[in-house]
Amino acid sequence: MEWYAPLTILPAIGLIIMSTSGFIVALNNELTQLEQLKEKNIPIIREKLKQLKRLGVANACLYGSALIFLLSGLSKAIFQHEYIFKMMMIIAVIFTTIALFFLCIHSIKAIQVRQKNLDV
């Protein structure tokens, strides 16, 4: 594999980061609205704070994977060590997989929280 291969993955990770950041902003706006009637909405606020935490972890993993993909490309270009390159690629893929796992959990839980919010 060439040194620039991990760099081709960065735009896709960037798009996922942008999407996740959009979720975080929307969730913060919802929490601000729910805080106005705090006593009535305490269970929903707790659930949404859990969602916010999951999204934060996913975003951190995505940033970490982007950094490691970048460093793996640099390590291959500068040092020509195949072992370091492969290990960094594996670690970056694991970080991305963890992030996608958290985003899947968020998607499933978001429906449940919305149902609780609407009392359905």
Biotite code that builds the C-alpha atoms (Angstrom):
import biotite.structure as struc

atoms = struc.array([
    struc.Atom([0.000, 0.000, 0.000], chain_id="A", res_id=1, res_name="MET", atom_name="CA", element="C"),
    struc.Atom([1.273, 3.461, -0.864], chain_id="A", res_id=2, res_name="GLU", atom_name="CA", element="C"),
    struc.Atom([1.898, 6.184, 1.711], chain_id="A", res_id=3, res_name="TRP", atom_name="CA", element="C"),
    struc.Atom([-0.968, 8.351, 0.445], chain_id="A", res_id=4, res_name="TYR", atom_name="CA", element="C"),
    struc.Atom([-3.668, 5.663, 0.815], chain_id="A", res_id=5, res_name="ALA", atom_name="CA", element="C"),
    struc.Atom([-4.630, 6.618, 4.396], chain_id="A", res_id=6, res_name="PRO", atom_name="CA", element="C"),
    struc.Atom([-4.914, 10.245, 3.329], chain_id="A", res_id=7, res_name="LEU", atom_name="CA", element="C"),
    struc.Atom([-7.682, 9.327, 0.883], chain_id="A", res_id=8, res_name="THR", atom_name="CA", element="C"),
    struc.Atom([-9.839, 8.249, 3.839], chain_id="A", res_id=9, res_name="ILE", atom_name="CA", element="C"),
    struc.Atom([-9.627, 11.650, 5.566], chain_id="A", res_id=10, res_name="LEU", atom_name="CA", element="C"),
    struc.Atom([-12.403, 13.382, 3.548], chain_id="A", res_id=11, res_name="PRO", atom_name="CA", element="C"),
    struc.Atom([-14.884, 10.648, 4.492], chain_id="A", res_id=12, res_name="ALA", atom_name="CA", element="C"),
    struc.Atom([-13.966, 10.945, 8.157], chain_id="A", res_id=13, res_name="ILE", atom_name="CA", element="C"),
    struc.Atom([-14.284, 14.726, 7.842], chain_id="A", res_id=14, res_name="GLY", atom_name="CA", element="C"),
    struc.Atom([-17.831, 14.367, 6.538], chain_id="A", res_id=15, res_name="LEU", atom_name="CA", element="C"),
    struc.Atom([-18.769, 12.085, 9.428], chain_id="A", res_id=16, res_name="ILE", atom_name="CA", element="C"),
    struc.Atom([-17.237, 14.590, 11.875], chain_id="A", res_id=17, res_name="ILE", atom_name="CA", element="C"),
    struc.Atom([-19.288, 17.398, 10.322], chain_id="A", res_id=18, res_name="MET", atom_name="CA", element="C"),
    struc.Atom([-22.459, 15.336, 10.577], chain_id="A", res_id=19, res_name="SER", atom_name="CA", element="C"),
    struc.Atom([-21.748, 14.392, 14.187], chain_id="A", res_id=20, res_name="THR", atom_name="CA", element="C"),
    struc.Atom([-21.008, 18.017, 15.049], chain_id="A", res_id=21, res_name="SER", atom_name="CA", element="C"),
    struc.Atom([-24.373, 18.956, 13.545], chain_id="A", res_id=22, res_name="GLY", atom_name="CA", element="C"),
    struc.Atom([-26.045, 16.388, 15.805], chain_id="A", res_id=23, res_name="PHE", atom_name="CA", element="C"),
    struc.Atom([-24.240, 17.847, 18.814], chain_id="A", res_id=24, res_name="ILE", atom_name="CA", element="C"),
    struc.Atom([-25.358, 21.399, 18.004], chain_id="A", res_id=25, res_name="VAL", atom_name="CA", element="C"),
    struc.Atom([-28.968, 20.297, 17.476], chain_id="A", res_id=26, res_name="ALA", atom_name="CA", element="C"),
    struc.Atom([-28.906, 18.327, 20.720], chain_id="A", res_id=27, res_name="LEU", atom_name="CA", element="C"),
    struc.Atom([-27.523, 21.320, 22.612], chain_id="A", res_id=28, res_name="ASN", atom_name="CA", element="C"),
    struc.Atom([-30.355, 23.455, 21.232], chain_id="A", res_id=29, res_name="ASN", atom_name="CA", element="C"),
    struc.Atom([-32.917, 20.867, 22.355], chain_id="A", res_id=30, res_name="GLU", atom_name="CA", element="C"),
    struc.Atom([-31.372, 20.756, 25.824], chain_id="A", res_id=31, res_name="LEU", atom_name="CA", element="C"),
    struc.Atom([-31.554, 24.542, 26.065], chain_id="A", res_id=32, res_name="THR", atom_name="CA", element="C"),
    struc.Atom([-35.260, 24.419, 25.257], chain_id="A", res_id=33, res_name="GLN", atom_name="CA", element="C"),
    struc.Atom([-35.894, 21.581, 27.715], chain_id="A", res_id=34, res_name="LEU", atom_name="CA", element="C"),
    struc.Atom([-34.143, 23.462, 30.517], chain_id="A", res_id=35, res_name="GLU", atom_name="CA", element="C"),
    struc.Atom([-36.869, 26.105, 30.474], chain_id="A", res_id=36, res_name="GLN", atom_name="CA", element="C"),
    struc.Atom([-39.275, 23.577, 32.022], chain_id="A", res_id=37, res_name="LEU", atom_name="CA", element="C"),
    struc.Atom([-36.592, 21.673, 33.889], chain_id="A", res_id=38, res_name="LYS", atom_name="CA", element="C"),
    struc.Atom([-38.776, 20.010, 36.541], chain_id="A", res_id=39, res_name="GLU", atom_name="CA", element="C"),
    struc.Atom([-41.078, 18.478, 33.954], chain_id="A", res_id=40, res_name="LYS", atom_name="CA", element="C"),
    struc.Atom([-38.294, 17.321, 31.628], chain_id="A", res_id=41, res_name="ASN", atom_name="CA", element="C"),
    struc.Atom([-35.664, 15.887, 33.998], chain_id="A", res_id=42, res_name="ILE", atom_name="CA", element="C"),
    struc.Atom([-35.845, 12.265, 32.675], chain_id="A", res_id=43, res_name="PRO", atom_name="CA", element="C"),
    struc.Atom([-35.648, 13.448, 29.075], chain_id="A", res_id=44, res_name="ILE", atom_name="CA", element="C"),
    struc.Atom([-32.770, 15.810, 29.883], chain_id="A", res_id=45, res_name="ILE", atom_name="CA", element="C"),
    struc.Atom([-30.857, 12.897, 31.430], chain_id="A", res_id=46, res_name="ARG", atom_name="CA", element="C"),
    struc.Atom([-31.378, 10.785, 28.314], chain_id="A", res_id=47, res_name="GLU", atom_name="CA", element="C"),
    struc.Atom([-30.316, 13.609, 26.033], chain_id="A", res_id=48, res_name="LYS", atom_name="CA", element="C"),
    struc.Atom([-27.186, 14.196, 28.118], chain_id="A", res_id=49, res_name="LEU", atom_name="CA", element="C"),
    struc.Atom([-26.325, 10.515, 27.598], chain_id="A", res_id=50, res_name="LYS", atom_name="CA", element="C"),
    struc.Atom([-26.826, 11.044, 23.868], chain_id="A", res_id=51, res_name="GLN", atom_name="CA", element="C"),
    struc.Atom([-24.548, 14.069, 24.002], chain_id="A", res_id=52, res_name="LEU", atom_name="CA", element="C"),
    struc.Atom([-21.878, 11.994, 25.743], chain_id="A", res_id=53, res_name="LYS", atom_name="CA", element="C"),
    struc.Atom([-22.099, 9.246, 23.113], chain_id="A", res_id=54, res_name="ARG", atom_name="CA", element="C"),
    struc.Atom([-21.766, 11.795, 20.331], chain_id="A", res_id=55, res_name="LEU", atom_name="CA", element="C"),
    struc.Atom([-18.802, 13.379, 22.086], chain_id="A", res_id=56, res_name="GLY", atom_name="CA", element="C"),
    struc.Atom([-17.049, 10.023, 22.379], chain_id="A", res_id=57, res_name="VAL", atom_name="CA", element="C"),
    struc.Atom([-17.768, 9.283, 18.713], chain_id="A", res_id=58, res_name="ALA", atom_name="CA", element="C"),
    struc.Atom([-16.379, 12.661, 17.671], chain_id="A", res_id=59, res_name="ASN", atom_name="CA", element="C"),
    struc.Atom([-13.247, 12.172, 19.777], chain_id="A", res_id=60, res_name="ALA", atom_name="CA", element="C"),
    struc.Atom([-12.682, 8.752, 18.186], chain_id="A", res_id=61, res_name="CYS", atom_name="CA", element="C"),
    struc.Atom([-13.139, 10.232, 14.727], chain_id="A", res_id=62, res_name="LEU", atom_name="CA", element="C"),
    struc.Atom([-10.635, 13.007, 15.426], chain_id="A", res_id=63, res_name="TYR", atom_name="CA", element="C"),
    struc.Atom([-8.221, 10.424, 16.813], chain_id="A", res_id=64, res_name="GLY", atom_name="CA", element="C"),
    struc.Atom([-8.596, 8.187, 13.786], chain_id="A", res_id=65, res_name="SER", atom_name="CA", element="C"),
    struc.Atom([-8.046, 11.114, 11.413], chain_id="A", res_id=66, res_name="ALA", atom_name="CA", element="C"),
    struc.Atom([-4.858, 12.004, 13.263], chain_id="A", res_id=67, res_name="LEU", atom_name="CA", element="C"),
    struc.Atom([-3.609, 8.423, 13.234], chain_id="A", res_id=68, res_name="ILE", atom_name="CA", element="C"),
    struc.Atom([-4.407, 8.007, 9.515], chain_id="A", res_id=69, res_name="PHE", atom_name="CA", element="C"),
    struc.Atom([-2.426, 11.181, 8.855], chain_id="A", res_id=70, res_name="LEU", atom_name="CA", element="C"),
    struc.Atom([0.502, 10.014, 10.980], chain_id="A", res_id=71, res_name="LEU", atom_name="CA", element="C"),
    struc.Atom([0.489, 6.589, 9.341], chain_id="A", res_id=72, res_name="SER", atom_name="CA", element="C"),
    struc.Atom([0.807, 8.192, 5.921], chain_id="A", res_id=73, res_name="GLY", atom_name="CA", element="C"),
    struc.Atom([3.643, 10.378, 7.165], chain_id="A", res_id=74, res_name="LEU", atom_name="CA", element="C"),
    struc.Atom([5.421, 7.441, 8.792], chain_id="A", res_id=75, res_name="SER", atom_name="CA", element="C"),
    struc.Atom([5.300, 5.460, 5.557], chain_id="A", res_id=76, res_name="LYS", atom_name="CA", element="C"),
    struc.Atom([6.483, 8.423, 3.472], chain_id="A", res_id=77, res_name="ALA", atom_name="CA", element="C"),
    struc.Atom([9.333, 9.407, 5.789], chain_id="A", res_id=78, res_name="ILE", atom_name="CA", element="C"),
    struc.Atom([10.566, 6.223, 7.458], chain_id="A", res_id=79, res_name="PHE", atom_name="CA", element="C"),
    struc.Atom([9.477, 3.464, 5.039], chain_id="A", res_id=80, res_name="GLN", atom_name="CA", element="C"),
    struc.Atom([8.678, 1.134, 7.977], chain_id="A", res_id=81, res_name="HIS", atom_name="CA", element="C"),
    struc.Atom([5.913, -1.202, 6.895], chain_id="A", res_id=82, res_name="GLU", atom_name="CA", element="C"),
    struc.Atom([5.232, -2.481, 10.434], chain_id="A", res_id=83, res_name="TYR", atom_name="CA", element="C"),
    struc.Atom([4.613, 0.980, 11.933], chain_id="A", res_id=84, res_name="ILE", atom_name="CA", element="C"),
    struc.Atom([2.436, 1.889, 8.961], chain_id="A", res_id=85, res_name="PHE", atom_name="CA", element="C"),
    struc.Atom([0.269, -1.222, 9.287], chain_id="A", res_id=86, res_name="LYS", atom_name="CA", element="C"),
    struc.Atom([-0.091, -0.916, 13.064], chain_id="A", res_id=87, res_name="MET", atom_name="CA", element="C"),
    struc.Atom([-1.156, 2.722, 12.795], chain_id="A", res_id=88, res_name="MET", atom_name="CA", element="C"),
    struc.Atom([-3.633, 1.839, 10.057], chain_id="A", res_id=89, res_name="MET", atom_name="CA", element="C"),
    struc.Atom([-5.132, -0.901, 12.229], chain_id="A", res_id=90, res_name="ILE", atom_name="CA", element="C"),
    struc.Atom([-5.405, 1.447, 15.220], chain_id="A", res_id=91, res_name="ILE", atom_name="CA", element="C"),
    struc.Atom([-7.035, 4.136, 13.072], chain_id="A", res_id=92, res_name="ALA", atom_name="CA", element="C"),
    struc.Atom([-9.550, 1.649, 11.676], chain_id="A", res_id=93, res_name="VAL", atom_name="CA", element="C"),
    struc.Atom([-10.358, 0.487, 15.224], chain_id="A", res_id=94, res_name="ILE", atom_name="CA", element="C"),
    struc.Atom([-10.968, 4.094, 16.301], chain_id="A", res_id=95, res_name="PHE", atom_name="CA", element="C"),
    struc.Atom([-13.227, 4.657, 13.295], chain_id="A", res_id=96, res_name="THR", atom_name="CA", element="C"),
    struc.Atom([-15.125, 1.438, 14.014], chain_id="A", res_id=97, res_name="THR", atom_name="CA", element="C"),
    struc.Atom([-15.665, 2.457, 17.646], chain_id="A", res_id=98, res_name="ILE", atom_name="CA", element="C"),
    struc.Atom([-16.951, 5.845, 16.498], chain_id="A", res_id=99, res_name="ALA", atom_name="CA", element="C"),
    struc.Atom([-19.365, 4.251, 14.040], chain_id="A", res_id=100, res_name="LEU", atom_name="CA", element="C"),
    struc.Atom([-20.546, 1.881, 16.779], chain_id="A", res_id=101, res_name="PHE", atom_name="CA", element="C"),
    struc.Atom([-21.332, 4.848, 19.043], chain_id="A", res_id=102, res_name="PHE", atom_name="CA", element="C"),
    struc.Atom([-23.128, 6.608, 16.184], chain_id="A", res_id=103, res_name="LEU", atom_name="CA", element="C"),
    struc.Atom([-25.257, 3.500, 15.561], chain_id="A", res_id=104, res_name="CYS", atom_name="CA", element="C"),
    struc.Atom([-26.160, 3.340, 19.241], chain_id="A", res_id=105, res_name="ILE", atom_name="CA", element="C"),
    struc.Atom([-27.024, 7.039, 19.126], chain_id="A", res_id=106, res_name="HIS", atom_name="CA", element="C"),
    struc.Atom([-29.321, 6.493, 16.152], chain_id="A", res_id=107, res_name="SER", atom_name="CA", element="C"),
    struc.Atom([-31.190, 3.682, 17.870], chain_id="A", res_id=108, res_name="ILE", atom_name="CA", element="C"),
    struc.Atom([-31.454, 5.454, 21.216], chain_id="A", res_id=109, res_name="LYS", atom_name="CA", element="C"),
    struc.Atom([-32.507, 8.753, 19.600], chain_id="A", res_id=110, res_name="ALA", atom_name="CA", element="C"),
    struc.Atom([-35.750, 7.151, 18.452], chain_id="A", res_id=111, res_name="ILE", atom_name="CA", element="C"),
    struc.Atom([-36.464, 5.834, 21.947], chain_id="A", res_id=112, res_name="GLN", atom_name="CA", element="C"),
    struc.Atom([-35.755, 9.225, 23.530], chain_id="A", res_id=113, res_name="VAL", atom_name="CA", element="C"),
    struc.Atom([-37.988, 10.947, 20.979], chain_id="A", res_id=114, res_name="ARG", atom_name="CA", element="C"),
    struc.Atom([-40.805, 8.508, 21.780], chain_id="A", res_id=115, res_name="GLN", atom_name="CA", element="C"),
    struc.Atom([-40.424, 9.241, 25.503], chain_id="A", res_id=116, res_name="LYS", atom_name="CA", element="C"),
    struc.Atom([-40.383, 12.953, 24.754], chain_id="A", res_id=117, res_name="ASN", atom_name="CA", element="C"),
    struc.Atom([-43.635, 12.709, 22.806], chain_id="A", res_id=118, res_name="LEU", atom_name="CA", element="C"),
    struc.Atom([-45.183, 10.294, 25.343], chain_id="A", res_id=119, res_name="ASP", atom_name="CA", element="C"),
    struc.Atom([-46.015, 7.735, 22.647], chain_id="A", res_id=120, res_name="VAL", atom_name="CA", element="C"),
])
